[in-house]
């Protein structure tokens, strides 16, 4: 429609949604359309900094057309003062039509995130409750989806590295999602405990970060620009995130949390609050990686037997760049099974000495084990990846318990 003179007859002449019906020079602003929502539930058409013909002023507004039939119009900065807003069926001015001055009305309805099961939609509280949904509050957002169920037990720290190239770089840690579902951090991230600290302050904010199922996420430290470009220069690709938090004195601990205050610990590298100097897991100028049978988080309790330790100075040498390429594997970890807690044979959530009796039963009589531990997966005792539990798994189980 090329009509530039906004009046009631023009508005009602064709089917339309008039957000701000006026004569605009749209080419001097930005107009775009996108699919929106998580999952997608609407089409949004946005007019940004569009002036009236002349050009004069600036106008920013949006029309959202929901798949369930709802229509939402949002106005930000509007300089136009003679426009028309409303809906038209295109059949001419309705006989019962009456106009109102929107600029004189109270504030518009307030919208927020509404959970319909695991589906999130942005509606008013009244509309949400009318759909028998759970309203999460005015102004809450659906991206990332706050209604989805996330299993943090499949999220773990899989590698830590302190390189010796480029002045003690690169410095990075890797997180892997070993589960079958994508994981999105609603809040939380990485806690860095330096020296003997016991703080649980989030140092690397991962809120809104999604780690797809079966994939890794690499965070490189570039505190003060000291390691700028080092990761890419060595490995030939960019880390998923460059953080300003300090990584890599070799005696630090890294903790994953899915809460903003660090009240829930998902996984940890190193013993909580313990200075790693002289410990088996110290990685000064070195590296460490999670063994393939360890594919569930440790709930903040470090188990040395789940790791391979390169040792202090293992990345030092005449060709530090080649050592990094030969010994470290960012973004490339593969685990034997989807998320399960290796060694937890009695399924109490931990792998410890209390699992020995159940492990022996699994070795001697798998049928009896399955009948006795009905809620357990016997594959928790398969440390070789052969698909069953046998004598070849004894060494792996013993190493797990003893930290060998």
NUFI-437247 format. One record per residue: z negated, x negated, y of N, C-alpha, C in turn; residue in one letter. Coordinates in steps of 0.02 Angstrom, whole numbers, plus 32768, in hexadecimal, padded with zeros to 4 digits. Layout:
ZXYZXYZXYA
...
This chain:
80007FD57FC480008000800080007FD4803EX
80307FDD806980347FB580A680177FD780E2X
7FF3800F80D87FD6803381117FA480088135X
7FAC800281777F7E7FD8819E7F50800281CAX
7F61804281D57F3A806E82007F09809581D5X
7EC9808281D77E9780A081AB7E8080E381C8X
7E8D811881A17E72815A81B17E6981808170X
7E4A81BB81737E3B81E081367E7A81F2810FX
7EAF820781337EEC821B81107F0A81E180EAX
7F0A81A581087F25816B80E67EFA815880AAX
7EB8815B80B37E8B8149807D7E9681758040X
7E9B81B7804B7EA081E680137EE781F07FFAX
7F1781CA80147F5D81D580017F6E81B87FBDX
7F4981867FA57F5681677F647F12815B7F41X
7F1281567EFE7ED381447EDC7EBE80FE7EF2X
7E8080F77F0A7E6A80B67F227E1E80B27F27X
7E0780737F277DC380637F397DC7803F7F7CX
7DAD805D7FB07DAC803D7FF27D68801E7FFDX
7D667FDB7FFA7D277FB880097D207FAF8054X
7D557F9780747D587F9180BD7DA17F9D80CFX
7DB47FDC80D87DFA7FEE80E87E067FDF8132X
7E2D7FA9813E7E3D7F9481827E7D7F6C817EX
7E967F5781B87ED37F2F81BA7EC07EE581B9X
7EC67EC6817C7EB07E8181747EEB7E51816DX
7EDF7E1381837F0D7DDC81757EF37DB78138X
7F007DD380FC7EE17DB880BF7EF77D7180B0X
7F337D5E80C77F4C7D1B80B87F237CE580DCX
7EFD7CF8810E7ED47CC881337E8E7CC28115X
7E7F7CEA80E27E3F7CE580BF7E4B7CD68076X
7E1C7CEA804C7E237CDF80047E177D217FE0X
7E457D337FB37E3E7D6E7F8A7E477D597F42X
7E187D6A7F177E1C7D557ED17DFF7D8C7EA4X
7E157D8D7E667DFA7DBB7E347DE47D947DF8X
7DAD7DA97DD97D917D877D9F7D737DB97D6FX
7D717DA57D2F7D497DC97CFE7D027DB07D04X
7CD17DDD7D047C8C7DC97D117C5E7DE77CDDX
7C217DCA7CD97BEF7DE17CAA7BEB7DB57C6DX
7BB37DB87C4A7BA97D927C0C7B847DBE7BDBX
7BA67DE37BAE7BEF7DE17BA57C147E047BDDX
7C567DF97BE07C7E7E157C167C787E617C16X
7C677E7D7C517C5E7EC67C557C7F7EE47C93X
7CA57EBA7CBA7CC37ED57CF77CF87EA67D12X
7D207EC27D407D4F7E9B7D687D357E9A7DAFX
7D317E5E7DCD7D197E577E117D527E3F7E3EX
7D5E7E627E757D907E4D7EA67D6A7E3B7EE6X
7D727DFC7EFC7D4B7DE27F347D797DD17F6FX
7D667DE97FAA7D887DD77FE97D577DAB800FX
7D6C7D6E801E7D3F7D3D803D7D5D7D24807FX
7D367D2D80B47D497D1580F77D8E7D2E810CX
7D9B7D6F81007DDB7D8D81127DD77DA88159X
7E037D9281877E007DAB81CD7E287DEB81D5X
7E187E1182097E437E48821C7E837E2C823BX
7EB77E56823D7EF77E41825A7EEB7E2A82A2X
7F077DF282B27EFE7DD882F67F047D8D82FBX
7EDF7D6582D47EA77D7A82A97E667D7B82D0X
7E387DA782BD7DF77DAA82DD7DC27DB482A7X
7D887D9482B17D4E7DA082867D577D86823FX
7D267D9582167D257D8081D07D017DB581A7X
7D1A7DC4816B7CFD7DF881417CFB7DE080F9X
7CC07DE780DA7CB77DD380947C987E0E806EX
7CBB7E2480397CA37E5D80127CC17E597FCCX
7CA77E847F9F7CBC7E817F597CBB7EC77F3AX
7CEC7ED47F0F7CEE7F117EE77CE67EFD7E9EX
7CB67F1A7E7B7CAE7F0E7E337CBB7F4F7E0DX
7CEA7F4C7DDE7CFD7F867DB67CE67F7B7D6FX
7CB07F9E7D5C7C917F967D1A7CB87FBD7CE6X
7CB87FA27CAA7CDE7FC37C747CC280077C61X
7C8280137C727C6580557C627C7280887C99X
7C9980757CCC7CAA80A57D017C84809D7D42X
7C4E80767D417C29806B7D7F7C5380407DAFX
7C49804C7DEF7C6A80247E247C34800C7E53X
7C367FCB7E637C057FAF7E927C2A7F8C7ECAX
7C187F9C7F087C357F7A7F427BFD7F557F66X
7C097F157F737BD77EEB7F947BF57ECF7FD4X
7BCF7ED6800B7BE57EBB804C7BB77E838061X
7BD47E4B80787BAC7E1580937BB57E1580DFX
7BDD7DE880FA7BE87DE581427C257E108154X
7C1B7E4581797C527E72818C7C557E7681D9X
7C8E7E6081F57C9A7E65823D7CC07EA5824FX
7CE47EC1821F7D097EFF822B7CD87F38823AX
7CE57F5E82707CB87F9482827CDA7FD88285X
7D177FDC82697D3B801D826A7D5D802A8228X
7D41801181F17D61801781B07D4A8055818AX
7D6C806381537D5C809C81287D46808280E4X
7D1180A080C97CF7808F80877CF580CE805DX
7D0C80CA801F7D0781047FF37D3881027FBAX
7D3981377F927D66813E7F597D9881767F65X
7DD3816F7F477E0781A27F4F7E2981AE7F0CX
7E3481EE7EFD7E5A82007EC17EA582027ECFX
7EB881FD7F0F7EFF81FC7F207F2082407F29X
7EF782747F2C7F1382B87F327F0B82D57F78X
7F0282AA7FAA7EF982C27FEE7EAF82CD7FFDX
7EA182DF803B7E5C82E980507E3E8324802BX
7E07831980057DE883507FDF7DCE8386800FX
7DD083C57FFA7DB983FC80267D6F83F78036X
7D4783D7800A7CFE83D480167CEA83918033X
7D1B836B804D7D0D832880667CE4832B80A6X
7CB282FF80AB7C8E82F580E97C7F82AB80EFX
7C808290812A7C76824881337C2F82398147X
7C1B81FA813D7BDA81E281527BE2819B816DX
7BB3818681967BB4814481B57B898115818BX
7BAA80EB81627B8580BE81367B5B808C815EX
7B73807981997B4E804781C07B0B806281D7X
7B0180A481D47AC280C381EA7A9580D581B0X
7AAA80C481727A8280D781377A4E80A28126X
7A1B80B480FE79EA808280E77A0C804D80BBX
79E8801880A97A057FE4807D7A1F8001803CX
7A507FDF801F7A6F7FF67FE17A3F7FEF7FA7X
7A52800A7F6E7A2A80027F317A257FB97F1FX
79EC7FA67F0279E17F627EEB79F17F5E7EA1X
7A177F2A7E8E7A2B7F237E487A067EE97E28X
7A037EEB7DE679E57EB57DBF7A017EB57D79X
79EA7E857D507A017E7F7D0B79E07EB57CE0X
7A087ED57CB779F17F097C8A7A067EF67C43X
79D57EF37C1579E47EE17BCF79EF7F1F7BA6X
7A2B7F257B8B7A3C7F597B5B7A447F357B18X
7A0C7F2D7AF47A0D7F007ABB7A147EB87AD4X
7A467E947ABB7A537E507AD27A8B7E4E7B06X
7AA27E897B1B7AD57E8D7B4F7AB47E967B93X
7ACB7E6F7BC57AAE7E737C087AE07E927C38X
7ACA7EC37C5F7AF47EE17C937ACD7EE27CD5X
7AF07EDE7D0D7AD07EE07D4E7AD27F277D6AX
7A997F497D6C7A967F8E7D837A547F987DA9X
7A4C7FD47DC47A0C7FE57DE379D87FF37DADX
79987FF27DC0796380007D8F796A80467D73X
797C80767D9E798380BB7D8779BB80C07D54X
79F4809F7D627A2C80A17D337A1A807F7CF1X
79F580487CF679E180237CB979B5804E7C8DX
7982806C7CAB795480957C84797880D37C68X
79AA80EA7C8E79D281237C7679FB81127C38X
7A0C80D27C307A3080BA7BF579FF80A37BBFX
79BD80AF7BC97988809A7B9C7988804E7B93X
7995802B7BCB79957FE27BCA79547FC67BE5X
794E7F837BE379147F607BFE79287F407C40X
790A7F567C77791B7F3C7CB978F27EFD7CC7X
79137EC67CDB78F27E867CE378DE7E787D2BX
78EA7EA87D5878D47E9F7D9D790D7E9B7DCFX
78FE7EB07E0D79317EAF7E4279497E677E4EX
798A7E607E5579A77E207E6679AF7DF07E2BX
799A7E037DEF79A47DD87DB579ED7DD77DA1X
7A017DA17D7F7A487D957D717A557D977D26X
7A947DA47D147AA87DA67CCE7AC87D657CB7X
7ACB7D337CE17AEA7CF47CCF7ABB7CBA7CE0X
7A9D7C997CAD7AA87CA47C657A877CE47C4DX
7A9D7CFA7C137A877D3B7BF97A3D7D397BE6X
7A117D5C7C0C79CA7D5A7BFC79B77D887BC2X
79E77DAE7BA879DA7DDF7B7379E87DC27B2EX
7A0C7D8A7B2A7A1F7D6D7AEA79E47D4D7AC8X
79E67D4A7A8679B17D297A5F79C67CE17A52X
799D7CB27A6679AC7C6B7A5C79787C4C7A2EX
798F7C2679FC79637C0579CD795D7BBC79E0X
79257BAA7A00791D7B667A18790F7B3579E0X
78FF7B4D79A378EF7B1F796C792A7AF77955X
79667B0A796979A27AE6795579B87AB4798AX
798F7AA979BB799F7A7B79F279757A3C79EBX
79957A0279EA796F79C579E0798C79897A06X
796179597A13797779197A30799478F079F7X
79D278DA79FE79F478BA79C67A02787079D0X
79FF78577A0E7A0B78107A1979EF77FB7A5DX
79D377BF7A5F79BB77A17A9E79D7775B7AA2X
79EE77477ADE7A1077067AE679FC76E67B28X
79EC76A57B2579E4767B7B607A12763F7B57X
7A4D76447B777A7E760E7B707A6C75D17B99X
7A8E759A7B8B7A82755C7BB07AC075477BD7X
7AF275737BDC7B2D75647C047B21757A7C4CX
7B46755E7C7A7B4575737CC17AFE75767CDDX
7AD675447CD07A9375427CEC7A6275717CCBX
7A6675767C897A3775A27C657A4F75E97C60X
7A9075F37C587AAE76357C537AE076357C18X
7AF576717C037ADF76B47C187A9D76C77BF8X
7A7D76F97C157A3E77137BFC7A47775E7BF1X
7A4177747BB37A4F77BB7BA67A2977D57B6AX
7A2278177B687A0878387B2D7A3878707B1BX
7A3778827ADB7A6478B77AC27A3B78EF7AA4X
7A4F792C7AB27A3079687A957A6579897A69X
7A53799F7A2D7A8279C07A007A697A0579EDX
7A967A3579EC7A877A7879D47AA07A7D798CX
7A737A7A795C7A877A7B79167A8D7AC278FAX
7A827AF479237A857B39790C7ACB7B557909X
7ACF7B9478F67B0F7BB778F17B1B7BE3792EX
7AED7BE4795E7AF57C0B799C7AEF7BDD79D8X
7B157BED7A0C7B107BC77A4B7AC97BCE7A66X
7AB27B9A7A887A6F7B9D7AA77A777B947AF3X
7A5A7BC17B197A5A7BBD7B627A137BB67B7BX
7A077B837BA379C57B7A7BC279BE7BAD7BFAX
798E7BDA7BF4797E7C087C2B79567BE27C5FX
792D7BB37C4979067B877C7578F37B4A7C4CX
78D07B1B7C6B78BA7AE07C4778ED7AA87C48X
78E67A787C1B79127A3F7C1978F17A047BF7X
78F779C87C1578DD798A7BF878A279727C20X
786B79647BFE783179457C1C783378FA7C0BX
782C78CF7C3D782978877C3277E178707C3CX
77C178587C08777E783C7C0D778377F07C10X
777277D37C497775778B7C517732776B7C40X
7736772F7C2276FA77087C1076CA77347BE8X
768C773D7C00765B77647BDB765277AA7BF6X
768177C27C1D767B78047C3D7679783C7C09X
765578727C1B765478AE7BF2766F78EB7C17X
769378DF7C4E76AB79177C7676E0793E7C50X
76E7797E7C61771A79A97C43774579C87C7AX
775079A17CAF777C79B77CE677C579AE7CD1X
77ED79E17CDC783479DD7CCA785779AE7CFCX
787479787CE2789579467D0C78E179507D0EX
78FD796D7CD97945797D7CD7794B79C87CCCX
795F79EC7D0079637A357CFC79A37A487CD6X
799B7A6B7C9E79D57A817C7679DF7ACD7C7AX
79BD7AEF7CA979C67B377CB07A0F7B487CB9X
7A277B787C937A6C7B927C927A9B7B667C69X
7A847B2D7C4F7AAE7B037C247AB37B237BDFX
7AF07B287BC57AFC7B427B827B147B097B55X
7AF47B007B1C7B0B7AD07AEA7B277AF87AB0X
7B697AF57AA57B877B1D7A6F7B6D7B0A7A2AX
7B727B3879FC7B5B7B2D79B87B7E7AF0799AX
7B577AC3797C7B727A89795B7B8A7A517988X
7B7C7A5679C97B947A2479F87B5A79FF7A1AX
7B6B79C67A387B39799C7A597B42799F7AA4X
7B0D798C7AC87B0C798C7B117AEC794A7B27X
7B1179227B4C7AFA78DF7B5F7AE578DE7BA8X
7AA878C67BB57A8D78BF7BF87A8578747C07X
7AA8785C7C3A7AA578167C4D7A7B780E7C8CX
7A5277DA7C8E7A2977CE7CC87A4E77A17CFAX
7A4D77B77D387A6D77907D6E7A3E778D7DA9X
79FF777F7D9A79CC777E7DCF79DE774A7E04X
79E177617E4279F177357E7A7A3777177E77X
7A6277347E4E7AA6771A7E487AAC76DA7E20X
7A7576C77DFD7A7476877DDA7AA776847DA1X
7AB476BC7D817AE176BD7D477B2076E67D55X
7B3476EB7D947B6E77137DA77BAC76FC7D82X
7BCB772A7D5D7C0A771C7D3B7C0476F47CFBX
7BC776DD7CE97BBF76B27CAE7BCF76D67C6DX
7BB877147C667BC377397C277C0E77427C1BX
7C31775A7C4E7C7A77657C477C9F77247C3BX
7C8A76EE7C5B7CAC76AE7C537CA676957C0CX
7C6E76A27BEB7C64768A7BA67C8676B77B73X
7C7B76F97B797C9077277B447CD277497B51X
7CEA77467B8F7D2B77647B9E7D2A77AE7BACX
7CEE77CC7BB37CE978127BC77CA8781B7BEDX
7CA378527C127C68785E7C3C7C30787D7C14X
7BF2786B7C267BB9788E7C0A7BBA78D67C22X
7B9879027BFE7B9679497C137B6F79527C53X
7B3E79277C607B17792B7C9D7B0178E67CB2X
7B0478D87CF37AE6789C7D107AA478B17D31X
7A6D78947D1B7A2C78A67D357A10786E7D60X
79E678807D8F79C6784E7DBA7981783B7D9FX
796C785C7D69792C784B7D4B793078077D29X
78F977E17D2878FB779F7D0878FF77A47CBDX
792E77807C9F7933777A7C56792F77307C45X
790E771F7C10791B76DF7BF278F176A57C04X
78AF76AB7C047885766F7C047877765A7BBDX
788E76837B8D788476737B477843768A7B2AX
781276997B5677D176B07B3D77C376F87B52X
77F6771B7B6D77ED775F7B8777F677927B4FX
77DE77CF7B5C77E978087B2F7815783A7B51X
783D785D7B29786878927B42785678D27B1DX
784B79077B43783579477B257864797E7B3DX
787A79A87B0D78A079E47B1E78707A1F7B25X
787C7A477B5978557A847B6278837ABC7B79X
78737AF97B6778997B337B7F78717B5D7BAFX
783D7B3E7BCC78167B607C0078137B357C3EX
780E7B557C78780F7B307CB877D07B067CC1X
77997B1B7CA3775A7AF67CAB774A7AC87C70X
777A7AC17C42776F7A957C09773B7AAD7BD8X
772C7AEE7BD976F87B097BAE770E7B0F7B65X
774F7B0F7B5877687B127B1377937AD57B05X
777D7AAB7AD877A17A6E7AC777CD7A7A7A8AX
780D7A6D7A92783D7A777A5B78437A3A7A2FX
784D7A007A4F785A79C37A29784479877A53X
7834794F7A31781D79147A55783778D57A32X
784878A37A5B785478607A42781978357A59X
77F678167A2A77BB77EF7A3A777C78197A34X
774377F97A2F7704781C7A2876EB78337A6CX
76D778717A7076C278907AAF768C78667AD1X
769978527B107668782F7B38765A77E77B23X
768177CC7AF4767477887ADB76A877587AF7X
769177237B1776BE76EE7B2E76DF76CF7AF1X
772276CE7AF0774676B87AB5774A766D7AACX
772F76477ADA773375FE7AD5771475E67A94X
773B75C37A6B772275AA7A2C772375DB79F3X
7735761B7A017739764E79CC777C764779A7X
777F7663796B77BC765F794477F776817967X
77E776B27991781C76D879B2782F76BD79F7X
781276857A0B782676677A4B787076547A48X
789576637A7D78DD76547A7B78F3762B7AB8X
78C975FF7AD078DC75D37B08791B75AD7AF5X
794E75B27B1F798F75927B1279A975A57ACDX
799C75E37AB979B075F87A7679C176417A72X
79BC765C7A3679D276A17A2B79AD76BE79EEX
79B0770079E77995772379AD79BB776479A6X
79C4777A796779E677BA795D79C577E17924X
79CC7823792879AE785178F679D7784D78B6X
79B57849787E79D77847783D79F6788B782DX
7A2A788B78047A5378C777FB7A2E790077D9X
79FA78F077B179D77927778F79A5794A77BDX
7998792E77F87967794B7827798C7975785AX
798F79B4784E79B979DF787979947A1A7896X
79527A14789C792A7A4678C078FC7A2278F0X
78E87A43792578BB7A25795578767A1A7936X
784F79EE7957780E79DC793B77D279FC795EX
77E07A2B798B77AB7A4F79AF777D7A2179D6X
779879E879EC777179BA7A157745798B79EEX
774E798779AC772879597982775879267965X
775478E8797C778478B57969777A789F7920X
77B1789C78FB77B0788678B577DF784B78B0X
77C3780F78A977EB77D378AA781E77D17871X
780D77EF7837783977EE77FD787A78147807X
787F783A783D78BD785E784B78EF78347871X
78DD77F67882790677CE78AE791B778B788FX
7954777278A57968772D789B795C770878DCX
793576D178D9792676AA7914794E76697913X
797876607946799D7622794B797175E7795AX
793975F4797C790975BF798C791375A179D0X
78DE758279E978E075617A2A7915752A7A2AX
794075297A5D797374F67A6479B075017A38X
79B4753A7A1579EC754579E77A2E754E7A0BX
7A2D755B7A4C7A6C75617A737A7675257AA1X
7A4B74F27A997A5374B57AC07A7E74837A9AX
7AA7745F7ABD7AD3742F7A9C7B0B74197AC9X
7B3973F27AAD7B6E73D67AD67BA174087AECX
7BA874417AC97BD974747ADB7BB774B87AD9X
7B8F74C87B0C7B6875067B0B7B9375457B0AX
7BCE75427B287BFB757C7B287C11758D7AE1X
7C2375597ABB7C3A75657A767C01757C7A49X
7BC575627A567B8B75797A2F7B7F75C47A3AX
7B8675DA7A777B7E76217A857BB1764A7A5FX
7BEF76337A5F7C2476587A3C7C1A765779F0X
7BFF762079D77BF67619798E7BB9763E7974X
7B847641799C7B43765879837B2D769D799CX
7B4976B479D37B3476F479EE7B6D772779EBX
7B5B776779E77B8E779B79DB7B8277D87A06X
7B8977D47A487B7E780F7A727BB078467A62X
7B9678837A5E7BC078BF7A557BE178C17A11X
7BC478A079DE7BE7789D799E7BB978A77962X
7B7E78C2796B7B5078C979337B6379047906X
7B5E78F978C57B6C792D78937B3079327865X
7B1B797078567AE0797B782D7AF4799E77ECX
7ACD799077B87ADF79A677757AE179F2776FX
7AB47A1477917AAF7A5C778C7AA37A7977D1X
7AAF7ABA77D67A9A7ADC78127A4E7ADB7813X
7A347AE3784E79EC7ADA785D79BD7AEF7825X
799A7ABE780879647AC977D979327A9077E0X
78F57A9B77CC78C07A6977D678BA7A407796X
78D77A04779578D779D9775A788F79C77747X
788179CB7706783F79B876EC780B79EF76EEX
78187A26771177E87A5D771577F17A8876D6X
77D37A7376A077DE7A93765F77B37AD17655X
777C7AD7767A77527B137674775C7B4376AEX
778A7B3076DB779F7B5C771377657B717740X
773A7B41775077057B50778177177B3777C6X
77557B1E77CE776D7B07780F77687ABD781AX
77467A9877EC773E7A5077F377517A2D77B2X
776679EE77B8777179C4777E77397991777AX
770D7999774876D2796D774376BC796A76FAX
7681794C76EF7669794376AC765F79847685X
765779BB76A9764E79FB7687768D7A137665X
76C579F1767277057A057654771379E07612X
76E979AF760076F6798675C576F979B17586X
76C779DC757D76C57A05754077037A31753AX
77187A4F757277547A79757077927A507563X
77957A13757F77CF79E8757377D479D57529X
779B79C4750A779B79B374C477B279EE7499X
779C7A2A74AA77B17A65748677FD7A70748DX
78187A6374C978607A6A74D378867A3874A8X
786A79FC749F788A79CA7475788A79DE742CX
785079F7741378487A0373CC78627A4873B6X
785B7A7A73E1786E7ABE73CD78857AE5740AX
78C47ADE741D78DD7B01745978D57B4C7456X
78DB7B69741A78D47BB27413788C7BC77424X
785D7BA1740978167BB1741778067BA67461X
78257B72747F781A7B6774C678317BA374EFX
786D7BBB74E178897BF47506785F7C3274FDX
78447C3C74C1781A7C7674B477D67C7074D7X
77BD7C3274DD777C7C2874FC777F7C297548X
77B17C08756377B97C0475AC77F57C2F75C0X
77EA7C7075BF78217CA075C678437C9D760AX
781F7C88763D783C7C88768078577C437694X
78587C147665786C7BCF767478B37BC1765CX
78D07B8F767979127B76766579087B35763FX
79197B34760179107AF875D979387ABD75F4X
796C7ACC761B79947A977638796E7A6E766BX
79337A85767E79097A5C76AB78F67A1A768AX
78FB7A17764878EB79DA7624792879B07612X
796379C4762879A0799E761979AD796C7650X
7999792E7644799F78F9767679E078D1766FX
7A0478DC763A7A4278B7762F7A8078E0763FX
7A77792176497AB1794C76597ADC795D761EX
7ABF795675E17AE6796475A57AE879AF7593X
7ABC79D575B27ABC7A1C75A47A847A337576X
7A5C7A04755C7A227A17753379EA79E5753FX
79B179F37520797779C77527796E79A274E5X
7970795F74E77969793774AB794678F574BBX
794578C8748A792178897493793C785F74CDX
797B786874DD799978417513797A78547557X
7958788D755A793B78A4759978F3788B75A4X
78D6786C75707890785775757886782475ADX
78B377F375B178AC77BF75E478AE77DD762BX
78DD780B763778E2782A767978A47852768BX
788978767658784D789E7664781278707673X
780C7839764E77D5780A765977DA77EA769EX
781777D776B1782177B876F3780E77E8772BX
781E78277721780E785A775477C2785F775EX
779D7860772777557868772A7732782A7745X
774C77EF7735772A77B17746774577907785X
777F77A9779E779E778977D777C1774977C5X
77D17741778477F27704776C783B7702777BX
